[in-house]
Amino acid sequence: MGAFLGIGNFQLIAWAVLRAMGPERSNRPRYLWKGSLLRLLLVGLAFFLAFRYLHVNLFVLAFGLLFAQFMILILLVAKGAKAG
């Protein structure tokens, strides 16, 4: 559950940054704010549902969140080392 939340959170951050880097310069702050608020609302809803209905262990959820972020970081570092 935590890994899915971590990956989904990362995808929402990437979506917001890509939208902000688009050709429309005047809308950058709007895309970043909308992306941040959407991400926080979705992650908050997912946490609420996980704790309320699935009775997820907090330690296991935190481990899953950290594991997903570390794997993404390791893959990006490996891709950068291979390219450079």
C-alpha positions as CSV (number, residue, x, y, z in Angstrom):
1,M,0.0,0.0,0.0
2,G,2.8,2.4,0.9
3,A,4.7,1.7,-2.3
4,F,1.6,2.4,-4.4
5,L,1.1,5.7,-2.5
6,G,4.7,6.7,-3.0
7,I,4.7,5.9,-6.7
8,G,1.4,7.7,-7.2
9,N,2.7,10.7,-5.3
10,F,5.8,10.8,-7.4
11,Q,3.7,10.6,-10.6
12,L,1.6,13.5,-9.5
13,I,4.7,15.6,-8.7
14,A,6.1,14.8,-12.1
15,W,2.8,15.7,-13.8
16,A,2.7,19.1,-12.0
17,V,6.3,19.9,-12.9
18,L,5.8,18.9,-16.6
19,R,2.7,21.1,-16.8
20,A,4.6,24.0,-15.2
21,M,7.5,23.6,-17.7
22,G,5.1,23.8,-20.7
23,P,5.1,26.7,-23.3
24,E,2.5,28.8,-21.3
25,R,4.7,30.8,-19.0
26,S,1.9,32.8,-17.4
27,N,0.2,29.6,-16.0
28,R,3.2,28.1,-14.3
29,P,2.3,29.1,-10.7
30,R,-1.3,28.0,-11.3
31,Y,-0.2,24.5,-12.5
32,L,2.2,24.1,-9.5
33,W,-0.5,25.1,-7.0
34,K,-3.1,22.9,-8.6
35,G,-0.7,20.0,-8.8
36,S,0.3,20.4,-5.2
37,L,-3.2,20.7,-3.9
38,L,-4.4,17.7,-6.0
39,R,-1.5,15.6,-4.7
40,L,-2.1,16.5,-1.1
41,L,-5.8,15.8,-1.3
42,L,-5.4,12.5,-3.0
43,V,-2.6,11.3,-0.7
44,G,-4.6,12.5,2.3
45,L,-7.7,10.6,1.1
46,A,-5.6,7.5,0.5
47,F,-4.2,7.6,4.0
48,F,-7.6,8.1,5.5
49,L,-9.1,5.2,3.6
50,A,-6.1,3.0,4.4
51,F,-6.2,3.7,8.2
52,R,-10.0,3.8,8.4
53,Y,-11.1,0.7,6.4
54,L,-8.0,-1.4,5.7
55,H,-6.4,-1.1,9.2
56,V,-2.9,-0.7,7.8
57,N,0.1,-0.8,10.1
58,L,1.8,2.6,10.2
59,F,5.3,1.1,10.3
60,V,4.7,-1.0,7.2
61,L,3.0,1.9,5.4
62,A,6.0,4.2,6.1
63,F,8.4,1.5,5.0
64,G,6.5,1.1,1.7
65,L,6.6,4.8,1.1
66,L,10.3,5.1,1.8
67,F,11.1,1.9,-0.3
68,A,9.3,3.4,-3.4
69,Q,11.2,6.7,-3.1
70,F,14.6,4.9,-2.6
71,M,14.0,2.7,-5.6
72,I,13.1,5.7,-7.8
73,L,16.2,7.5,-6.6
74,I,18.5,4.5,-7.2
75,L,17.1,4.0,-10.7
76,L,17.6,7.7,-11.5
77,V,21.2,7.6,-10.2
78,A,21.9,4.4,-12.2
79,K,20.5,5.9,-15.3
80,G,22.6,9.1,-14.8
81,A,25.8,7.1,-14.2
82,K,25.1,5.1,-17.3
83,A,24.6,8.2,-19.4
84,G,27.5,10.1,-18.0
